[in-house]
Amino acid sequence: MAKLDEPLRNLLGAKTAKVLASGLELHTVGDLVHHYPRRYAQRGELTDLDGLVDGEHVTVMAEVTKVQGRTIPRSPGYLLEVTVSDGHGTLKLTFFGRKGAWRAEKELSPGVRGLFSGKVTTYRPRGGGRPQRQLTHPEFRVLPEEGSAGAAAREFAEEIIPIYPATKGLESWKIEECVQIVLDQLDLGPDPMPGPILRRHGLIGLGEALRGIHKPRDWGELERARRRLKWDEAFVLQIALAQRRKAASALPAKPRPRVRGGLLDAFDAALPFTLTEGQLQVGEEIAADLSGEHPMHRLLQGDVGAGKTVVALRAMLQVVDGGGQAALLAPTEVLAQQHYRSITAMLGPLAEAGRLGGADKATRVVLLTGSQGAKARRQALLEAASGEAGIVVGTHALLQEHVQFADLGLVVVDEQHRFGVEQRDALREKAAGGRPHVLVMTATPIPRTVAMTVFGDLETSTLSQLPSGRAEIKTFVVPPERPAFLARTWERIREEVAQGRQAYIVCPRIGAQEDEEDDAPTPPPGPDDEGRRAPVAVLDLLPRLEEELLTGLRIGVLHGKLPPDDKDAVMRRFAAGEIDVLLATTVVEVGVDVPNATVMVIMDADRFGVSQLHQLRGRVGRGSLPGLCLLVTDAEPGSRARQRLDAVASTTDGFALSRLDLEQRREGDVLGAAQAGRHSSLRLLTLLKDEELIRTARTEATALVEADPDLQGHAALAAELAVMLDEERAGFLEKA
């Protein structure tokens, strides 16, 4: 009998095991049995051939409609073309040479149904015509005909056929055979899920579930198997997060209760606006956490313009009032400088301790970035180490070993997803005498299930209410079928500038020869991008704007490859109204706050993700003036990209858009595979569709960990957790 950790070569032989390892990264019995079918087919249900994507390795079920062989003048001298259909679309199967075509010619004839596996490519027929999809030298398996003699044929005609993610040299049905060999010899040992939980939720056993997902006898058995395996994914992950929450609650931290008559009270009294109910409520939650003897671990999320910075600043002032320091970690120098300017502006005299014009009760705010001059850097380091600076704003430079704090009480991480685990951990370790409190901010709205799963060890606060006085933002798509709309785009910019306002123009790229690793990433090209022109670049568009489209306007340029001092100078001039139009890459995506900017034009908008478009749009309408966002695209009506842009134009609700964003892409690996380069831990669980299951698993996991924190009474479950949280991923969770 085979255990889950047994190498596949022991059961399948070295040759097959090597293909599984190199093509699909499947090394052990456990890897293979958790390599679930991508979909299922049943006799009579042919594959939708119109949905095939170029470059994809597919397995399709189709019916042969035409077989034609002919001699060709060039080598190899013979071509066999087989046309298969789903009743609507068609697909060509091509076989070259007598040797390569003999089996297909023998077994495939009109009316035959089969499974065909290969890589989808496109070719143009001789004499022109529409491009056609084809599989070249596909592997195939003929399906028995209805009424064929023999029990095996009848059984095959009725069964559900699993279609596996396959690889070159190992088709779906061969993987199916490998799985069956392994399942026949599998010894799972005790079920890792506690019996009472299985009974409470009507879940089947693990062995039954694995057989049911790979070889279901009917659709009901498949659904029961999927439900059990989804539960395992959700429950084991929630166990890990519950253990982290419990461990964090036991760590010591210095309490920082609110001090009456301190900096925070003075700041509140001087605010020129009224805080929203949401800001006040979240502020109370954070204040209570900071007063505790255990470190706060809280996620502060809010839609664009919801006022997260003010909430974070009030938390920092509470810590400073308590004798501690706060560090704000930003992902880019542009954003760090923007935070530094906005915080010092909001504090005014309260940020000028010991200086002429400083308030009686004041602190210092210092900026620490990698590009600072030696003198400014030395002064910032000294003020941080001595405690003279209550608030230190910086980039990755804050993480360097020689940066010291007198008493670091709070770490605020802006745009959490931009930082690696080790970077966040390095800053947290700079606190002496206990762990600092941690506040993670994100301007990317997160669906509740994602927050429960990805940020499941953090308490979550959400700002959904916009401050009063914020203007609305109208968004329009500028499509290829309306060329007059693009001309109108440049007119609108001129009209706004004529009224004393400003505009952004954002491009996906810096320039043709630039390495753009410093700028925020845009989605990789998809299959529909083949043959398209390169995306619009800042440096290519600039001459056209200056000489033709926006002649006479003051245009500034901002991108990740500019020297830091130049970036800062451009932003200062734009904020001061000395630049009419800022032509930029996505470095302006978050944090940039210029209330006088009213127009955002996004070139090649279809090259950006939904959340990224929403963040960019949030750079306008930040004051009392209404905002206008124009999404310029070549995407045709009805295309997937166009639907995405239409959705962005239809709503300014970031939480609704975040759900759409998640539906259109994979969740990624909640345990850090994006950083570790590993497969996703979520094979069946979908964070949007399985919300109720995740919530129930979280409740059960929390109760179990409360009763048995180290899982001493649940050895099989502890072993399952250890498999999922290998050393690399356990380290990710430990530091996250």
Salt bridges, closest charged atoms under 4 A:
ASP54 OD1 - ARG133 NE 3.09
GLU56 OE2 - ARG38 NH1 3.92
GLU63 OE1 - ARG113 NE 2.92
GLU81 OE2 - ARG70 NH2 3.99
GLU107 OE2 - ARG103 NE 3.12
GLU146 OE2 - ARG43 NE 3.22
GLU159 OE1 - LYS215 NZ 3.12
GLU171 OE1 - LYS174 NZ 3.23
GLU176 OE1 - ARG141 NH1 3.92
GLU176 OE2 - LYS215 NZ 3.45
ASP187 OD2 - LYS3 NZ 2.88
ASP191 OD1 - ARG228 NH2 2.80
GLU221 OE1 - ARG217 NE 3.18
ASP232 OD1 - ARG228 NE 2.73
ASP265 OD1 - ARG258 NH2 2.59
ASP265 OD1 - ARG260 NH1 3.96
ASP268 OD2 - ARG258 NH2 3.19
ASP268 OD2 - ARG314 NH2 2.92
GLU285 OE1 - ARG298 NH1 3.56
ASP289 OD2 - ARG298 NE 2.69
ASP303 OD1 - HIS614 NE2 2.57
GLU352 OE1 - ARG355 NH1 3.36
GLU383 OE2 - ARG364 NH1 3.05
GLU388 OE2 - ARG364 NH1 3.12
ASP407 OD2 - LYS254 NZ 3.57
ASP407 OD1 - ARG256 NH2 2.87
ASP414 OD2 - HIS339 NE2 2.66
GLU415 OE1 - HIS417 ND1 3.50
ASP425 OD1 - ARG428 NH2 3.33
GLU429 OE2 - ARG435 NH2 3.51
ASP457 OD2 - ARG244 NH2 2.36
GLU481 OE2 - ARG642 NH2 2.60
GLU491 OE1 - ARG488 NH1 3.12
GLU495 OE2 - ARG488 NH1 2.73
GLU495 OE1 - ARG492 NH1 3.04
GLU496 OE2 - ARG492 NH2 3.35
GLU496 OE1 - ARG501 NH1 3.32
ASP518 OD2 - LYS561 NZ 3.89
ASP529 OD1 - ARG532 NH1 2.52
GLU548 OE2 - ARG544 NH2 3.53
ASP568 OD1 - ARG341 NH1 2.56
ASP568 OD2 - ARG572 NE 3.10
GLU578 OE1 - ARG573 NE 3.75
ASP580 OD1 - ARG554 NH2 2.83
GLU589 OE1 - ARG418 NH2 3.26
ASP593 OD1 - ARG622 NE 2.99
ASP604 OD1 - ARG533 NH2 2.65
ASP606 OD2 - ARG532 NH2 2.82
ASP634 OD2 - ARG533 NH2 2.80
ASP646 OD1 - ARG642 NE 3.89
ASP661 OD2 - ARG665 NE 3.42
ASP669 OD2 - ARG729 NH2 3.08
ASP690 OD1 - LYS230 NZ 3.08
GLU691 OE2 - ARG448 NH2 2.62
GLU691 OE2 - ARG695 NH2 3.11
GLU692 OE1 - ARG695 NH1 2.64
GLU700 OE2 - ARG200 NE 2.90
GLU700 OE2 - HIS201 NE2 2.69
GLU706 OE2 - LYS246 NZ 3.05
ASP708 OD2 - HIS714 ND1 3.04
ASP726 OD2 - ARG678 NH1 3.10
GLU728 OE1 - ARG678 NH1 3.23
